[in-house]
Amino acid sequence: MKIVIANPPGHFPGNRFPCPFPSRWTSLFKDYPVFTFFPYELAYLSSLLKRELPQAQVKMVDGTWLRFTAEEYIRWLEWQKPDWLVFETDTVTYKETLKVARGIKQKLGTKIIMTGQYPTVFPHKVIEDGADYACIGEYEATVLDILKGNDPATIPGLFPKSHRKVLDIDWLPDPEDDDIRRIDYSYPGGCRWTRWRSVEVHAARGCPYSCDFCVAGTVYYEKNNWRFRKPERIIGEIQNLRRKYPGIEGVFFNEETHIVKKKTILEFCDAIIASGNNDLHFEAMANHQLLDDEILEALKRAGYYKLRIGIETVDPGTAKSIGRKTKADSLYRLLQTARKLGIEMYGTFIIGASGSTQKGDFATVEYGGKLLEERLLSSWQASIAVPHPGTPFHEKARTNGWLAEDDPEQYNGINGSVLNYPNYPKEQIRETIRVMGDRFACAVQTQERDTVHSEAGKITWLSPEERDAVRPRMKALAAAYDAGDDNGALAQAQEILAEYPQALRPRYVTAAVKERTGNREAARKGFEEIIALARDYNDAIQFAGGAHFRLGGMARDEGRAEDALRHFKQCMHLYPAHELARRNYWELETGNGKA
């Protein structure tokens, strides 16, 4: 029995790139290969099936990370020939995921299991669309029961039955880290806003709140669903990752919420310190309503440097409607304590939520701007409120006639509002987001280097003045290289590096010239240095993607197919439009020599 565990496609028509997190929501970016989160629940499922079904062939693939189109995914699956295909999908990714599921089912007769937010809300439709099984909510144990051959009518969490009892997450093995690698999701900077090279670890699962917009609190899990793993399990996983990836600098606890019970988090901080892992840089998702000075002090001792908190709104009417109240004065004092301790705070805001008005949202904008000006927030995220199907917010919107958009891919919180309130039309919501962006950008413009860039990004950072000054020389450098003037290009690159040693472009040109002139060892060293320096996500997109392609070509020429494949995959992730990288990937992956 061959089983493939799969994340959705990662390259949608119109050059759009998804960033899925189905127990929350999926963002969708046009013309920008956005970072991707580690698909933790699929990874848990993969390692669970390998443990419980040792005779089966289990393979996990992350088509989101690989930037597969639906057509490429079908091609890859045709090569794998799975008997079973398990997809995790949500409202935004369902259409493209369904293309793949239908395509491979038609070609191979593969059995399809759909999991995630969308099958939880619309199991009838998922079955009508051709899936064999639709799982409801948390799904690892449900999928295992299906693949064990249990009678479907007896399996809890499998449609037509509802949610099964929340599982003991300590029963799960550590998540998959062979078919996919945790380190590949660890780029700092970019939209991820992670200061250090941090791997994702999930210490807890679930959320005790029931905010009307939240999939986790109202759709994905049943009530009383928050659980924290045993500290020794979490510490053991961190230590295993450190041994496997010596270059990691931190851990991002990217569960729905990390801190709920005070006793639990204080004990965990003690466990981190006792294990000697407090030399790492930790960050976590947190509810600010549950934080206090004692918790913050313990977090600081344990190595936590950042908390991501949902401020959402300070407007009383909006807060009452969504079921999430922020006491502005109390939060302000808490943020002052965090600043004194040296703990960064990342604030998230929602615009256009249920019960909102433009006046109320503007009050939130001003509050957030003040926090940024006083450096009480180090970074921020603003989302347009999305009424995800299955949430109370969606039911309010449907009942009251607020829905202005029925295209599921628009439910992503990035491309505009799908709502028209009688007193707050979608155009005004969009305008409020624009005003927020301008206000917040003004608040942080004087602290750009400290707040926008990762630690890796600081190393390669050029100030606006430096960028303006060196731009003509960079253009001349590119022209010399393109014209084949290798000596001229090398000389210009060295001159620029003498003045701007942090600049990556002259390093890249130097390595490329070395490769073109036959000095492979110098070229290899140069490209490896670029990858080591270009760890910030935006740097990686510009420079590391190309360096991976060059190293992949060298490895392939030298017969090191595994190394070559790894480099070509990295290039596909960072530079999806690189057709030569994709051609080389397919030739090595499938051995069929076709582009």
C-alpha positions, 0 to 999 in steps of 0.5 A: 500500500502506497500512501502520499501525504500532500500539502496543496499546490503552491503556484496558482493561475495568475502567478499567485502563491499561497501560504496555507495554515488551514486551522487559521487561514491562507494568504494568497500573494500575486507575483511574490513567492511568499514564505510557507509555514511548516505543514505541521499536522500533515507532518505529524500524520506522516510520521504517525503512519510510518510508525503505525503502518510499517508495511506501508510505503508512506511519502510526504510531499509539500507542493506548496513549498515546491511551488507545484502547479496543479498540473505539475502535481498530477505529473509528480503523482503519476510518477509516484502511483499512490494507492491513497492520497491525503490532502489538507485543504481550506477555502482558498486552496480547495479549487486547485487541490481539487484539480489535482485530486480529480486528475490523479483519481481519473488517471490512477484510481487513487483513493482520496482523503480530504482533510482540513478546514474546507472538508470540515465545513463542506463534507457533502460537497467534498464527497460530491466532488469526488473525494472518497473520504472527508475528515472533520477537524483534527484528523491524524487518528481518523486517517489512521483508522481509514488506512487500517481498514476500519469500518468507515461507519464506526470511525469518529471524525469521518463524515457523516460523523462529526468531530472525534474527541481531541487526541492526546498530542503526546501520543503522536511521534515527532513530526516528519523531518525526512521527506520534508526538512524543517530547516527549509522553512526557517528563513528569517525576515521577509513577511515571516518577521522572524529575527533569527533562523528559527525552526517551527515547533508546536508545543501546544494545539487548539485555542480556548477562545471562540472569536467569531472569525477564527477557524481554530476556535469555532470550526477546526476543534470542538470546545475545551481543545487547548492542550500542551505537550509534556515538556520533556517531549518538546525539549527532546524534539528541540534537542534532536533538531539542534543535533540535526541542524547545528545552524538553527538559532531559535524556535518559533512556537507557531501553534494557535496559542502558546500561553494559556495556563500560567502554571504550565508555561512557568514549568515549561520555562523552567524545563528550557533553562534546566535543559540548557536550551535557553541559549536559543531565541524563542518566539511564540503566538500568545494571547496578551489577555493571559500574560502578566509580569511574572510570565514575561519575566520567566519567558525572558529568563528562558530565552524568549525574545518575541511574542506575537499577540492578537490586538485585533481592535480597540473599538468596543463595538467591534470587540463585543461582536467578535468576542475578543476584547482588548483593554487598551490601557492594560495592554499598554502597561503590559507592553511597557513591561515587555519593552523593559525586559527586552521582549519584542512584541509583534501586534496583529490587527483586523480591519473590517471585522463584524461590528466594525465601522470606519471610525472604530477601525481608525481608532485602532489605527491610531492606537497601533501607530502610537504603540509603534512610535513608542517602540512598544511593538517591534513589528505588525500585521494587518489583515482584512477580516475574512468570514471563513465558511463555518465560522459565526462570522460567516453565518452573520455575513450570510444572514445579513446579506454582507457577502460581496464575493463568492470566489473562495480564493478571495477569502485570503485577507490580502486582496481586498474585502469580501464584505459590504456592510451597509455603513462600511462598504468594501471600498472603505475597508480597503481605504482603511487598510491603506491608511493603516499602512501609511500610518504604521510605515510613518511610525517605523520609518526612523527605525527601519534597520532595527525593526524590519530586518532579521539579524541576517538581513542586518549583515547585508543591509544597505541604507537608502543612501548607500543604495542610491549611491551604489546603484550606477556602479551595480548597473555597470557591473551587470553590464560588464558581466552580461557583455562577457568582460570577465576581468572588468566585472571582477575588478568592478565587483572588488571595488564595490566590495571594498567600499560596501563589503555587505553587498551581495550582488558583487559577490554573486557576480564574482562567483559567476565569473569564476564558474564561467572561467572554469575555476569551479572550486572558487565558484563553489565556495563563492556560491556557498558563501552567498547562501550562508549570507543570504539567509534573510528571506528577501535576500534569499529570493534575490541571490540564494535561489540563483546560487542554489541553481549554480551549485545544483548544476555543478553537483549534477555534472559531478554525479552527485544527484541527491545534492543536485536535487536538493539545490534545484528544489531550493531554487524552485522554492525561492525562484519559481520562474526559473525554468532551467531549475524546474527542468533539471528537477524533473529530470532528476526526480523522475528520470524521464528527461522531460521538461 
